[in-house]
Amino acid sequence: MFDGIKRFIARLVTSADLVLCAEEDAFARARGWQITKTGFGSRSYRDPRFDLLKVAAAPDGRSIGVDLTTGKLVEICEGR
């Protein structure tokens, strides 16, 4: 009897978690980001394109990177 109740509660929690994160997960999926569930209602999102960059500091202090697929220099956005 308690197993059935546990399963029911687990399904409710999973459903609530999916509903809470649905919009953000859809946004991330549309951009090809990796999604890692880190807890109830909590996710970590990561753009795998960062794996294609080798980051260095430019002489003027900017962060620059080399796109490892093309060899071109690219400026790294720091959220400004």
N, C-alpha and C positions, 0 to 999 in steps of 0.2 A: 504494500500500500504506500509506504513512504517513498519507494523508488518512483512510483508514478507521480507523486507530488514533486519530487526533486526534478524529474524530467520536465514537468509542466512549468515549474519556476525557471529552469534553465532556458526553456524555449521563450518564455516571456522576456527574460533578460537579454537574450540574443536578439529578439525582435526589436526591443527598445533600443539597443545599441545600434542596430542597422538603421532604424528610423532617425536617431539622433545625428548620425554621421552621413546620411544618404547624400545630402547636397554637396558636402565637401568631398566625399569619395567620388561622386560623379564628376566634379570639377577636376580632380586629380587624374581620374581615368581618362578623361577627354584629352589631357595633355601628355599622357603616357608616363605619369609619375608612378613611383613605387609607393605602395601603401602598407604600413605595418601597424597592426592593432597593438596598442600599448596598454590597454586597460578598458574598462567600461566607458564608452563614450569618448575614448581618447585614441588618437591616431598620430602617426609620424608620417609625413609626406616627403618624398625625395625625388628630385628630377635626376634621372640616371645620366643625363648629358654631362653632369659635372665630372663623371668618370673619364670623359674625353679631354679634359683640360689638365694641363700642368701649370700651376700657378707660380708666379714669381713677382717680385716687387720691381717696378720701374724706377729709374733714377729720380723721377719727380715725385715719387711716393705713391703713385697709383698702383693698383693691383692689376697685373696683366696676366694673361695665360696664353698657352700655345694649344690650339686645337690639334690634338694628336691625329685626327683623321685627315686634315688638310695642311697642317704645318703653319697655318696663319696665326698671327698674333691677334688676340681679342682682349678688349677691356672687360674686367670683371665688375659687374654691378654689385655694389655693397649695400643695397637697400635704400639708397638715397633718392 
